[in-house]
């Protein structure tokens, strides 16, 4: 009985996650269908990451080419070395 409950619970949580991922995928598809390329999306996400690290809009990093992998930990290390830190979630702008 316990095993049956566990399997049903896992299936339900997987379904819940799939819905959110499906929504995100639909939004990405819509962006691409409207002419935005994968590189454009990656550039927007990279600049958003720079926003999170409180990099000023006129900083040279914003003019650099967007890295191929924006999830590369070396980027966060470089930002930290340059003195930038993530803003806390409860921090006001």
Secondary structure, DSSP 8 states (H G I E B T S, - for coil): -HHHHHHHHHHHHHHHHHHHHHHHHHHHHHHHHTT--HHHHHHHHHHHHHHHTT--TTSGGGGS---S-TT-HHHHHHHHHTT-----TT---
